[in-house]
Amino acid sequence: MSSYPAPPRLVEVINDPDEAAHCHRTLVGWTHGPHDTLLRLHPKTVAGFRPAPAEA
C-alpha cells in the first residue's frame, strides 16, 4: 500500500445532459466537426498556447 496521496483529477467528462446542453448553447467551439464529447479542464492544471490557424 502506498503512502502517497491520490493524484488530482486533471480532466472530467461532462455526462450530465442538462450541463452538456448548456455548454453547447453558450460555448463556441474552436475546431470543425461535431462536438460530442465535452471535457472540463481544471484551470490550475492548464498551460500552453491556444492553437491558431497557420499563416499562408
Residue pairs with C-beta under 8 A, 6 or more apart in sequence:
8 42
8 45
9 42
10 41
10 42
10 45
11 39
11 40
11 41
11 42
12 39
12 40
13 37
13 38
13 39
13 40
14 20
14 23
14 38
14 39
14 40
20 38
23 38
24 35
24 38
29 35
30 50
30 51
